[in-house]
Structure formats: structure tokens, C-alpha cells
């Protein structure tokens, strides 16, 4: 779907430019393209993209729009030069008071704390905001407190992104290839 051009000499944090004959469209929940640089669902169309699910028209209609764009389920942005960046998975997005919160952003900020080995967050029901952020933390300093993490988050995140709940655990559940299983954390 995309590749980094050979002239780049450093990693730019993006997954690259669309490969030849491939179109990438970043779309909001309404199905319309969002402004350049804004996050939305990554939709792709090209010769390497599937035409549909074998003998499953209903699933095909859900995944591919009337113009042939496949909805990937990934949230991303296109920068001014056309480089694609993947932000998160759509199913993992947390909706706090109508604002989209991407777990990867929170986890990246929290992981900058020197006493935190790794972290993962999921959505939890919240009577005031609809959903809230619940953070699971693996720490390397046993004296680290919830209050210190909250203070770190308040310094580095917008208020609605600050976790409402923090749970300390010994290790995050992961797949065989090391991907965090957010589904297991939700349960």
C-alpha cells in the first residue's frame, strides 16, 4: 500500500508514500475525506487491494465502499507531502466527551516516564464523558504512584486524555509476536 522512497536518509516516523497505482483516502466517520493532516480511517484502492470477501457480499459491502475503497480499520494521517502515518486502530479509539482519543498517543507519553517499563490503555464507561481512559502500567520502580503518573500525564496531555483509572500489573498480555492484547485488558 505504501513504501518509503529510497532518497530518504533517516526514518521520518511515517509508513511511506502510496505505491504506484494506489490511492489512499483518509476519511471521517461520515465517510468523507478529512482535511490533510487530520486523523481518520485509512481507505485504500489499487490493483493489490482485494475486491471483496469470497462468497460474502454483506462483509464486502461493509469493508469496501461504492467507489472501491477498502476501509482498513486503521486510523492515520497524510502529511502535506503525501506521507502516510498510522495513528491507531479504529476499534481501539476512545471517545471522551465527543473527542477522539488514540491509545497509542497516551501510551507513548506515559512510556516516557523513567519509572515505567510499558503501558497500555483501553476505554471504560464513564457517566460524565461517555468513555474514559483506563491505563495499565508495568513499572520498574515500586514506589511509583498513581498520582505521579497522573501528574506526568497532565503535563504532557490535553485534560480529556488524562487516564481516569490506573492499574499496576506485572506484565501486559501479548500475542506471540509481542503485540499488546487490549481485548484481554478490557476483559
C-alpha positions in Angstrom: 0.0 0.0 0.0 2.9 2.4 0.8 6.6 2.4 0.9 9.4 4.9 1.9 11.2 6.4 -1.1 14.9 5.4 -1.5 16.1 9.0 -1.2 15.2 9.3 2.5 18.3 9.1 4.6 16.5 9.0 8.0 13.4 7.4 9.4 10.6 10.0 9.4 8.1 8.2 11.5 5.8 7.5 8.6 5.0 4.3 6.7 5.7 6.0 3.3 4.0 7.2 0.1 1.4 5.3 -1.8 2.9 2.7 -4.2 2.2 3.3 -7.9 -1.5 2.9 -9.0 -2.6 3.1 -5.3 -4.9 5.7 -3.8 -5.1 6.5 -0.1 -8.1 8.4 1.3 -8.3 9.5 4.9 -12.0 9.6 6.0 -14.1 10.6 8.9 -16.9 8.6 10.4 -19.2 10.2 7.9 -17.3 8.6 5.0 -16.0 12.0 3.7 -12.3 12.9 3.4 -10.9 14.8 6.2 -8.5 17.8 5.8 -4.9 17.0 5.1 -3.1 16.3 8.4 -6.2 15.3 10.3 -6.7 11.8 11.5 -9.3 9.5 10.0 -9.8 5.9 8.8 -7.3 4.9 6.1 -9.1 3.8 3.0 -7.2 2.3 0.0 -7.9 1.5 -3.6 -5.5 -0.1 -6.1 -4.7 -3.3 -8.0 -3.2 -5.1 -5.0 -6.3 -4.4 -2.8 -8.9 -7.2 -2.6 -12.1 -6.8 -4.5 -14.2 -8.4 -1.7 -14.7 -11.4 0.5 -15.2 -14.8 -1.1 -18.9 -15.5 -1.3 -19.8 -12.9 1.4 -21.5 -9.9 -0.2 -22.5 -8.5 3.2 -19.0 -8.4 4.6 -17.7 -7.0 1.3 -20.3 -4.2 1.4 -19.2 -3.3 5.0 -15.5 -3.3 4.0 -15.5 -1.7 0.6 -17.4 1.4 -0.4 -19.2 2.0 -3.7 -16.1 3.5 -5.3 -13.9 0.5 -4.5 -12.0 1.9 -1.4 -11.2 -0.7 1.2 -11.8 0.5 4.8 -8.7 -0.8 6.6 -9.8 -0.1 10.2 -6.6 1.8 10.8 -6.6 5.5 11.8 -4.0 7.6 10.1 -3.0 10.9 8.6 -1.5 12.1 5.4 1.0 14.9 5.7 1.4 17.8 3.2 3.9 15.7 1.2 1.6 12.7 1.0 3.3 10.5 3.6 1.1 8.2 5.5 1.3 7.8 9.3 -0.7 5.2 11.2 -2.0 6.5 14.4 -4.0 3.6 15.9 -6.7 1.0 15.2 -10.3 2.4 14.9 -11.7 -0.2 17.2 -9.2 0.9 19.9 -10.2 4.5 19.7 -11.7 6.0 22.9 -14.5 8.6 22.6 -14.3 11.1 25.5 -17.0 13.8 25.5 -17.1 13.6 21.7 -13.3 13.8 21.3 -11.3 11.0 19.7 -8.5 9.7 22.0 -6.0 7.4 20.5 -4.4 4.9 22.9 -1.0 4.9 21.2 -0.6 8.6 21.9 -1.3 8.2 25.6 0.9 5.1 25.8 3.8 6.9 24.1 3.6 9.8 26.5 3.3 7.6 29.6 6.2 5.4 28.5 8.5 8.4 28.5 8.3 8.4 32.3 11.6 6.9 33.6 9.9 4.6 36.1 7.6 3.0 33.6 8.6 -0.1 31.5 5.5 -0.1 29.3 1.8 0.8 29.4 -1.4 0.2 27.6 -4.8 1.8 27.8 -8.4 0.9 27.0 -11.8 2.6 27.2 -14.0 2.3 30.2 -17.6 3.5 30.7 -17.8 7.0 32.3 -21.1 8.6 33.3 -19.9 12.1 32.7 -17.9 11.7 29.5 -19.3 8.6 27.9 -16.0 6.8 27.9 -12.8 7.3 29.9 -9.2 6.2 29.7 -8.1 3.2 31.8 -4.3 2.8 31.9 -2.4 -0.4 32.7 1.2 0.2 33.8 4.2 -2.0 34.2 6.7 -0.1 36.5 10.3 -0.6 37.3 10.2 1.5 40.4 7.9 0.0 43.0 7.5 3.4 44.7 5.8 4.9 41.6 2.3 6.1 42.5 -0.9 6.7 40.6 -0.6 10.4 41.5 2.8 10.7 39.9 1.6 9.1 36.7 -1.5 11.5 36.6 0.8 14.5 37.2 3.1 13.3 34.3 0.0 12.9 32.0 -1.4 16.3 33.0 2.0 17.9 32.0 2.0 16.2 28.6 -1.6 15.6 27.5 -4.8 17.5 27.0 -7.1 17.2 30.1 -9.6 14.8 28.4 -6.8 12.4 27.5 -5.6 12.0 31.1 -6.4 8.5 32.4 -9.2 8.2 35.0 -8.1 4.8 36.3 -4.6 3.4 36.6 -3.9 -0.3 37.3 -0.4 -1.6 38.0 0.3 -5.0 36.6 3.4 -7.2 36.3 3.2 -7.6 32.5 1.0 -6.7 29.7 -0.8 -9.6 27.9 0.7 -10.0 24.4 0.4 -12.1 21.2 3.2 -14.5 20.1 4.7 -11.6 18.1 4.6 -9.2 21.0 1.6 -7.1 20.2 -0.4 -6.0 23.3 -3.8 -7.7 23.6 -6.0 -4.8 24.5 -9.0 -7.1 24.3 -7.6 -9.1 27.2 -7.1 -5.9 29.2 -10.8 -4.9 28.6 -12.0 -8.2 29.9 
